[in-house]
Amino acid sequence: MRKYLLIGGSSGIGAAAANILSAQGDEFHMVSRNNPGSMAGLIKHHSRDVLKDDLSDLDVGESLDGLVYFPGTINLKPFRTLKTTDFEEDFKVNVLGAVKVLKTFFPKLKKGHLPSVVMFSTVAVRQGMPFHSSVAAAKGAVEGLVRSLAAEWAPTVRVNAIAPSLTDTELAAGLLDTENKRENAEGRHPLRRVGEPSDIAAMTCFLLSEKAGWISGQVIGVDGGLSNLKV
């Protein structure tokens, strides 16, 4: 049995990952603004805003076998309409929040068994897309952070990222809220569908596990083939 810390995760991909972890006998603490309710495998829910609240007093035990940083943004606007504050907010949520969490809990990760960190990028870093300049810039920084920390923390702590394409979550609801939008989104992907939370959660849990013990410093696309295929 392994023990993890999930930052965010009360819904969407995080909740799907929590279900997989609990089904395989693992346990986890969760830090989020929203209460996840009853959830198998949950040791304790800590109601905090990672951007605003102190995390140093959280009781998550002496060691952690893994940590996942789920918070992210989808701020899709033409560059001409984006304000500097949009870029700052995306960077704050995606990068600075992760930095704060990792600095706080790295000592506990070092004490874990084959510890692993998982973060999230986006397909839009690898494949240029209109209206993605703010979020792609922030997620590009996430990829740089992942590779730098994977090198710095080797061989003790593995660090990887997942780069999804559009996934059917609450965060992306506005992009899929009509039949026409959904059909267009599905048609852009070689596998002709958008992602489900379970698609991303499965890779998340694999990267946390000992089965991924020789994988570090990677950004893995789970994107319906969008980043590499033209069909």
C-alpha positions, 0 to 999 in steps of 0.5 A, spaced: 500 500 500 502 506 497 500 513 500 499 519 496 498 527 497 493 529 491 493 537 490 486 538 488 482 532 485 475 533 488 472 532 481 474 530 474 481 527 473 483 528 480 476 524 482 477 519 477 485 518 479 482 517 487 477 511 485 483 508 481 488 508 487 483 506 492 481 500 488 488 498 488 489 499 495 492 505 496 491 511 500 491 518 500 490 525 503 487 531 499 488 538 499 482 542 495 478 548 496 471 543 495 470 537 500 470 531 495 465 528 500 465 520 502 471 517 498 474 510 498 482 511 500 481 518 503 485 518 509 483 526 510 481 532 506 484 538 508 480 544 506 485 549 503 487 554 497 494 552 496 495 559 493 493 563 499 493 558 505 499 556 509 500 548 508 506 547 512 502 545 518 498 540 514 499 533 518 500 528 512 504 523 516 512 522 516 513 520 509 509 520 502 510 515 496 507 520 491 504 527 490 500 529 484 498 537 482 492 537 479 490 545 479 490 548 472 486 553 467 483 553 461 483 561 459 482 561 451 482 568 448 485 572 442 492 574 444 490 581 443 484 581 448 489 578 454 491 582 459 498 581 463 494 579 469 491 573 465 498 571 464 500 572 471 494 568 474 495 562 469 502 562 471 500 563 478 495 557 478 499 552 474 507 554 476 507 558 482 502 553 486 506 547 484 512 550 486 509 552 493 507 545 494 513 541 492 517 546 496 513 544 502 512 537 501 519 535 498 522 533 505 516 528 506 517 525 499 524 524 500 522 519 506 517 515 501 518 509 498 520 510 490 516 517 490 513 520 484 511 527 482 506 528 477 504 534 474 500 537 468 501 540 461 497 541 455 498 538 448 498 546 446 505 546 448 507 541 443 502 543 438 501 551 437 494 552 437 490 559 436 487 562 443 492 558 447 498 563 448 497 564 456 495 557 458 501 554 453 506 559 456 504 557 463 504 550 461 511 550 458 514 553 464 511 546 468 514 542 463 521 546 464 520 545 472 518 537 471 525 536 467 529 540 472 526 537 478 527 530 475 534 531 474 535 535 481 532 530 485 534 523 481 535 518 483 530 519 489 524 522 487 521 521 480 518 527 476 513 527 470 508 530 467 502 528 463 500 533 457 492 531 455 488 534 450 481 536 451 478 532 456 470 532 458 471 535 465 468 541 469 473 545 467 472 544 460 465 544 460 464 551 456 468 548 450 463 542 450 456 545 452 453 544 445 452 538 440 456 542 435 462 544 439 463 536 441 462 534 434 468 539 432 472 537 438 472 530 437 473 531 429 480 534 431 482 528 434 485 522 430 481 517 435 475 521 434 473 523 441 475 527 446 478 525 453 475 522 459 477 523 466 479 516 466 484 516 460 488 521 464 487 518 471 489 511 468 496 514 466 497 519 472 496 512 477 501 508 472 506 514 473 505 514 481 506 506 481 512 502 482 511 500 475 513 506 472 520 506 476 524 507 470 520 513 468 522 520 470 523 527 466 518 525 461 512 529 458 507 524 456 501 526 451 495 523 452 491 526 447 487 522 442 493 522 437 493 530 436 500 531 438 503 526 433 498 524 428 495 527 422 489 523 419 
